[in-house]
Amino acid sequence: MRPARRALRALAVLAAVAAILTFAAPAPALAAAPAVVNGDFGDADGDGAPDGWSRWNPAGTAAVSVAADGPDGRTAATIASTSGATARLALTQRVAVDAAAARRIVVRALVRGTGLDAGYSMIRVQVRDAAGAVIVPVASGPYLRGTFDWRIVETAVTLPDAAASISVEPMLDRTAGSLSVTGVEIVEDVASGSLAAVVGDRGDVELTWSFPDVDAAEYRVRRGTTGSPAWLRTTTAPTVADETAEPGATYTYVVDAVDDEGVVLASTPAATATVPAAVADLVESPTVVARSTGDGTARASWAVPSATGSLALRVDGATTSLAGATGSVELAASAGDAVELIADGVVVADALVGGAVHPRALLGADDIARVQSSLDAGEPTVVGAWTALVNRLADPATAGYSANGSAGLYEARDAAFAYAVTSDAAYAQQAYDGLVDGEAFIIARDTNMGLELGRAALLLAPAYDWASPGWTDAQRAHAQAMMLRVSELLSTYHHDNLDTAGDKASNWVGVTRSTELAMLLVLAGDQTAASDDALDRRILFLADQVAQHLEDGYTGTGWMQEGWDYLHYTELYLFPSIYTAQSVGLTALDAAFADIDFTGLALHVVSSRAAGDVAQFGVSGPNGQVDGALPLLFPLASDASELGQLVEIHDAVHGTASAAQRFDGVHSIWTALFAPTAGERSAALAASAAAVDLPALLDPESGFAAFRDDVADADDAIVATSNRNSQHKGWAAAETFSLSWISDDTTWAMQGGKAYADPSAWSKPLVDGQLEPYENQYRTVDGQGATLDSRAFAGQGGGYLELDGAANFGVDVAHRSEVVDLEPRGPSTAIVAIADDFSDDTSHTWSWQLRPESGVVIALDEDAAEAEPLFTFTSADAAGEPVVLSGFVLDREGLDAEVDGGVLRLSRTGPAASFRIVLATAGEALSASIVGEGIAIGGAYVPVDDLGSVAGSGLPTPSAAHGR
């Protein structure tokens, strides 16, 4: 979805509490502004009409009264309808304009509304010439509606040379209720900038400003509740959220544009915002973060949902009472000490005190020593990754860094890593130079701003953390300003995928929130442009958002709705950020992160094919999305066997056994950092070789299942089926009853990914030639499938599924039984048996199709007997030997079969249809025999009408099934 945009009105700005409030502060006039007479309505005639004002009353009846009930006891005029919605009445005053008058003016008034339920009430402004003709017509608004307290309304007008008078008209127009007015004035419009203040749901005040003709080095944001606003923070972005605004308070803000010497070049008008007394909680779950401030002290910050109870922090037995749902305190504590947040005597969150010295994250002394030791020992993976990194730094122009303007930031991260490992000052300088080269990437954007600033934060955090010990103070300050600029821009940025309450599943949250969190964690305590309170509240908010993403975005198996490509993309941002948080002692993400088996998912869907082919689900493509993914999973391996399996796939796709030996390209820092040492690698590979088969990955919550026979080479068999049981915000796929199959260095069944409008791209059933009904790419199905049964077979990677997809297809019945047997049986290396049944109250064309990868030869033999393949797919395995997928179809009466553009399609027409299909791979086309109600293929018997009976270790032998 497109990023949300916020527009500032140039000519007419209506300010509102908890919305935009803008007004121009008086400035020294260069020319006289026309003067309103009795603009505060303090003088009134005997019948209550204010002096200097006349009435315009073209319809209905209304009354005008004057009373001292304005703001701060000021006198105000009130126009009240006495005839309901028919009333139209205005107080009018024509203000003379002479040639010396200012040409750019602002008409301003304080207004209050009560029950303005409709109509066009406003402060109407018209400009007339000497003959009384209107030469600047009435502006369309801002119209005043509803009930609201005193607020400022303005209209900016440019006076033509022929202007002789201005009509100023507070008007009640075609509405019941009343409109009160005071402080009517005309001032010269000399403001050089604009400022808007918006109160967010959490009570943060989002500030956005502009200085059209001013070249500022930075901006000073000032805030006040009484008197002149005082310094709040300094920014380099033209926007920032005030995270420290308190509920129930009213603030006035002014922003100064400042040059390199600190000289104020221009100031905005003031903007005022009132924070409601009741605001949304900063966090959904109790969160605490702490960092060392040196000399045995630490700063701890907390946030809890409202009404959490009596709060305290405990460190080493010493307890400190807390006040408020969020705040910060100084404690006696040192780096590494445990801090517990207690509510009503119960520990609800904890953290470790993070260190203040850089590097803070990921590259501690032990980590650096580990990399250096592997390099000294010549460990091939670490050496390969390190060599690739050094070569990129030697020639950044050909390094393969992103071409979108962020190349310098990637270079900076690489150089910072090299500096941390070698202590070579030249790398520290290169890291800083890279940041300077990439600084222009940190800008506001109309499209994908959150994701692109997430990229910037991902790269800035390690570049600063790892290289800043080798920089000058000025270089550090410059980098800090860049990091803050990212956070400033993100603090007022809105997008549906980020803002949807109760649904933080989108990868936008995983990318944008996690990287800003990591960046601020390595920056906290270093900078002086913003208060520690502001950054700490932002950190607490971001940590909670990431925790919600982990809870909402993934099932326990690691499945995410968008598929492997988006999981890979998110992982490149999310995992380094979580590892950074863990390094600095933030534990708020640990439990949710540990509950997700990302490693198990990768082992079930990432093949060892050279192109990094993956089993498709969601909107993922077929290959090419594994750079950096496996090294970032190395730290999560549950045991040596799992680590060995990850290493084997990595070796084949990117590492020492691959043809290209790319070592994860621009992400090779993670390979160098997380690859096992030589000893660890040897033990892991030995454990992997001794491991039993991978058990089936079964995820009834999502409707996803994946089966794998081995982690050995490009011939490994991987089969996945999706049913779309659930739906959240973000990309979705019409993948009900879909099949993805890789084996023998071939992809036999592909999915359409984002081709949600192209039915021919999918290996799955279709109704009337179409995919499931969809609204758009973000809502292709309703996610109403159901997993009725699922089980793994013992001693192999296969299993059984029973699925219901009727609601997704929009028909009465859509039922699938599926057996995946990956145990070699005779000549067959893998068997997939499917029984699909469909019915509806109307007739349909029911199609069942398979789309293999390009190059696979499809042959169709419509004259073949049931015991012979109706179709075959022919390819070659990793050794170049032929391999054939044989497709057996039982009960072919009324079946139409065709090959259309590389797609095998089987179809039936009527109110109901059944498909009984058995697919088997072998070195040649297979023959079978019909045995009872099933089919025998090699050493396996497939009970096609009773697949649910298959249990234990998988398909029985024909002899064991005799009599069925």
Rosetta blueprint (number, residue, H / E / L):
1 M L
2 R L
3 P L
4 A L
5 R L
6 R L
7 A L
8 L L
9 R L
10 A L
11 L L
12 A E
13 V E
14 L E
15 A L
16 A L
17 V L
18 A L
19 A L
20 I L
21 L L
22 T L
23 F L
24 A L
25 A L
26 P L
27 A L
28 P L
29 A L
30 L L
31 A L
32 A L
33 A L
34 P L
35 A L
36 V L
37 V L
38 N L
39 G L
40 D L
41 F L
42 G L
43 D L
44 A E
45 D L
46 G L
47 D L
48 G L
49 A L
50 P E
51 D L
52 G L
53 W L
54 S E
55 R E
56 W E
57 N E
58 P E
59 A E
60 G L
61 T L
62 A E
63 A E
64 V E
65 S E
66 V E
67 A E
68 A L
69 D L
70 G L
71 P H
72 D H
73 G H
74 R L
75 T L
76 A E
77 A E
78 T E
79 I E
80 A E
81 S E
82 T L
83 S L
84 G H
85 A H
86 T H
87 A L
88 R E
89 L E
90 A E
91 L E
92 T E
93 Q E
94 R E
95 V E
96 A E
97 V L
98 D L
99 A L
100 A L
101 A L
102 A L
103 R L
104 R E
105 I E
106 V E
107 V E
108 R E
109 A E
110 L E
111 V E
112 R E
113 G E
114 T E
115 G E
116 L E
117 D L
118 A L
119 G L
120 Y L
121 S L
122 M E
123 I E
124 R E
125 V E
126 Q E
127 V E
128 R E
129 D L
130 A L
131 A L
132 G L
133 A L
134 V E
135 I E
136 V E
137 P L
138 V L
139 A L
140 S L
141 G L
142 P L
143 Y L
144 L L
145 R L
146 G E
147 T E
148 F E
149 D E
150 W E
151 R E
152 I E
153 V E
154 E E
155 T E
156 A E
157 V E
158 T E
159 L L
160 P L
161 D L
162 A L
163 A L
164 A L
165 S E
166 I E
167 S E
168 V E
169 E E
170 P E
171 M E
172 L E
173 D E
174 R L
175 T L
176 A L
177 G L
178 S E
179 L E
180 S E
181 V E
182 T E
183 G E
184 V E
185 E E
186 I E
187 V E
188 E E
189 D L
190 V L
191 A L
192 S L
193 G L
194 S E
195 L E
196 A E
197 A E
198 V E
199 V E
200 G L
201 D L
202 R L
203 G L
204 D L
205 V E
206 E E
207 L E
208 T E
209 W E
210 S E
211 F L
212 P L
213 D L
214 V L
215 D L
216 A L
217 A L
218 E E
219 Y E
220 R E
221 V E
222 R E
223 R E
224 G E
225 T L
226 T L
227 G L
228 S L
229 P L
230 A E
231 W E
232 L E
233 R E
234 T E
235 T E
236 T L
237 A L
238 P L
239 T E
240 V E
241 A E
242 D E
243 E L
244 T L
245 A L
246 E L
247 P L
248 G L
249 A L
250 T E
251 Y E
252 T E
253 Y E
254 V E
255 V E
256 D E
257 A E
258 V E
259 D L
260 D L
261 E L
262 G L
263 V L
264 V E
265 L E
266 A E
267 S E
268 T L
269 P L
270 A L
271 A E
272 T E
273 A E
274 T E
275 V L
276 P L
277 A L
278 A L
279 V L
280 A L
281 D L
282 L L
283 V L
284 E L
285 S L
286 P L
287 T E
288 V E
289 V E
290 A E
291 R E
292 S E
293 T E
294 G E
295 D L
296 G L
297 T E
298 A E
299 R E
300 A E
301 S E
302 W E
303 A E
304 V L
305 P L
306 S L
307 A L
308 T L
309 G L
310 S L
311 L E
312 A E
313 L E
314 R E
315 V E
316 D L
317 G L
318 A E
319 T E
320 T E
321 S E
322 L E
323 A L
324 G L
325 A L
326 T E
327 G E
328 S E
329 V E
330 E E
331 L E
332 A E
333 A L
334 S L
335 A L
336 G L
337 D L
338 A E
339 V E
340 E E
341 L E
342 I E
343 A E
344 D L
345 G L
346 V E
347 V E
348 V E
349 A E
350 D E
351 A E
352 L E
353 V E
354 G E
355 G L
356 A L
357 V L
358 H L
359 P L
360 R L
361 A L
362 L L
363 L L
364 G L
365 A H
366 D H
367 D H
368 I H
369 A H
370 R H
371 V H
372 Q H
373 S H
374 S H
375 L H
376 D H
377 A H
378 G L
379 E L
380 P H
381 T H
382 V H
383 V H
384 G H
385 A H
386 W H
387 T H
388 A H
389 L H
390 V H
391 N H
392 R H
393 L H
394 A H
395 D L
396 P H
397 A H
398 T H
399 A L
400 G L
401 Y L
402 S L
403 A L
404 N L
405 G L
406 S L
407 A H
408 G H
409 L H
410 Y H
411 E H
412 A H
413 R H
414 D H
415 A H
416 A H
417 F H
418 A H
419 Y H
420 A H
421 V H
422 T H
423 S L
424 D L
425 A H
426 A H
427 Y H
428 A H
429 Q H
430 Q H
431 A H
432 Y H
433 D H
434 G H
435 L H
436 V H
437 D H
438 G H
439 E H
440 A H
441 F H
442 I L
443 I L
444 A L
445 R L
446 D L
447 T L
448 N L
449 M H
450 G H
451 L H
452 E H
453 L H
454 G H
455 R H
456 A H
457 A H
458 L H
459 L H
460 L H
461 A H
462 P H
463 A H
464 Y H
465 D H
466 W H
467 A H
468 S H
469 P H
470 G H
471 W L
472 T L
473 D H
474 A H
475 Q H
476 R H
477 A H
478 H H
479 A H
480 Q H
481 A H
482 M H
483 M H
484 L H
485 R H
486 V H
487 S H
488 E H
489 L H
490 L H
491 S H
492 T L
493 Y L
494 H L
495 H L
496 D H
497 N H
498 L H
499 D H
500 T L
501 A L
502 G L
503 D L
504 K L
505 A L
506 S L
507 N H
508 W H
509 V H
510 G H
511 V H
512 T H
513 R H
514 S H
515 T H
516 E H
517 L H
518 A H
519 M H
520 L H
521 L H
522 V H
523 L H
524 A L
525 G L
526 D L
527 Q L
528 T L
529 A L
530 A L
531 S L
532 D H
533 D H
534 A H
535 L H
536 D H
537 R H
538 R H
539 I H
540 L H
541 F H
542 L H
543 A H
544 D H
545 Q H
546 V H
547 A H
548 Q H
549 H H
550 L H
551 E H
552 D H
553 G H
554 Y L
555 T L
556 G L
557 T L
558 G L
559 W L
560 M L
561 Q L
562 E L
563 G L
564 W H
565 D H
566 Y H
567 L H
568 H H
569 Y H
570 T H
571 E H
572 L H
573 Y H
574 L H
575 F H
576 P H
577 S H
578 I H
579 Y H
580 T H
581 A H
582 Q H
583 S H
584 V L
585 G L
586 L E
587 T L
588 A L
589 L L
590 D H
591 A H
592 A H
593 F H
594 A H
595 D L
596 I L
597 D L
598 F H
599 T H
600 G H
601 L H
602 A H
603 L H
604 H H
605 V H
606 V E
607 S L
608 S L
609 R L
610 A L
611 A L
612 G L
613 D L
614 V E
615 A L
616 Q L
617 F L
618 G L
619 V L
620 S L
621 G L
622 P L
623 N L
624 G L
625 Q L
626 V L
627 D L
628 G L
629 A H
630 L H
631 P H
632 L H
633 L H
634 F H
635 P H
636 L H
637 A L
638 S L
639 D L
640 A H
641 S H
642 E H
643 L H
644 G H
645 Q H
646 L H
647 V H
648 E H
649 I H
650 H H
651 D H
652 A H
653 V H
654 H L
655 G L
656 T L
657 A L
658 S L
659 A L
660 A L
661 Q L
662 R L
663 F L
664 D L
665 G H
666 V H
667 H H
668 S H
669 I H
670 W H
671 T H
672 A H
673 L H
674 F H
675 A L
676 P L
677 T L
678 A H
679 G H
680 E H
681 R H
682 S H
683 A H
684 A H
685 L H
686 A H
687 A H
688 S H
689 A H
690 A H
691 A L
692 V L
693 D L
694 L L
695 P L
696 A L
697 L E
698 L E
699 D E
700 P L
701 E L
702 S L
703 G L
704 F E
705 A E
706 A E
707 F E
708 R E
709 D L
710 D L
711 V L
712 A L
713 D L
714 A L
715 D L
716 D L
717 A L
718 I E
719 V E
720 A E
721 T E
722 S E
723 N L
724 R L
725 N L
726 S L
727 Q L
728 H L
729 K L
730 G L
731 W L
732 A L
733 A L
734 A L
735 E L
736 T L
737 F L
738 S E
739 L E
740 S E
741 W E
742 I E
743 S E
744 D L
745 D L
746 T E
747 T E
748 W E
749 A E
750 M L
751 Q L
752 G L
753 G L
754 K L
755 A L
756 Y L
757 A L
758 D L
759 P H
760 S H
761 A H
762 W L
763 S L
764 K L
765 P E
766 L E
767 V E
768 D L
769 G L
770 Q E
771 L L
772 E L
773 P L
774 Y L
775 E L
776 N E
777 Q L
778 Y L
779 R E
780 T L
781 V L
782 D L
783 G L
784 Q L
785 G L
786 A E
787 T E
788 L E
789 D E
790 S E
791 R E
792 A E
793 F L
794 A L
795 G L
796 Q L
797 G L
798 G L
799 G E
800 Y E
801 L E
802 E E
803 L E
804 D E
805 G L
806 A H
807 A H
808 N H
809 F H
810 G L
811 V L
812 D L
813 V E
814 A E
815 H E
816 R E
817 S E
818 E E
819 V E
820 V E
821 D E
822 L L
823 E L
824 P L
825 R E
826 G L
827 P L
828 S E
829 T L
830 A E
831 I E
832 V E
833 A E
834 I E
835 A E
836 D E
837 D E
838 F E
839 S E
840 D E
841 D E
842 T E
843 S E
844 H E
845 T E
846 W E
847 S E
848 W E
849 Q E
850 L E
851 R L
852 P L
853 E L
854 S L
855 G L
856 V L
857 V E
858 I E
859 A E
860 L E
861 D L
862 E L
863 D L
864 A L
865 A L
866 E L
867 A L
868 E L
869 P L
870 L L
871 F E
872 T E
873 F E
874 T E
875 S E
876 A E
877 D L
878 A L
879 A L
880 G L
881 E L
882 P E
883 V E
884 V E
885 L E
886 S E
887 G E
888 F E
889 V E
890 L E
891 D L
892 R L
893 E L
894 G L
895 L L
896 D E
897 A E
898 E E
899 V E
900 D E
901 G L
902 G L
903 V E
904 L E
905 R E
906 L E
907 S E
908 R E
909 T E
910 G E
911 P E
912 A E
913 A E
914 S E
915 F E
916 R E
917 I E
918 V E
919 L E
920 A E
921 T E
922 A E
923 G L
924 E L
925 A L
926 L L
927 S L
928 A E
929 S E
930 I E
931 V E
932 G L
933 E L
934 G E
935 I E
936 A E
937 I E
938 G L
939 G L
940 A E
941 Y E
942 V E
943 P L
944 V L
945 D L
946 D L
947 L H
948 G H
949 S H
950 V L
951 A L
952 G L
953 S L
954 G L
955 L L
956 P L
957 T L
958 P L
959 S L
960 A L
961 A L
962 H L
963 G L
964 R L
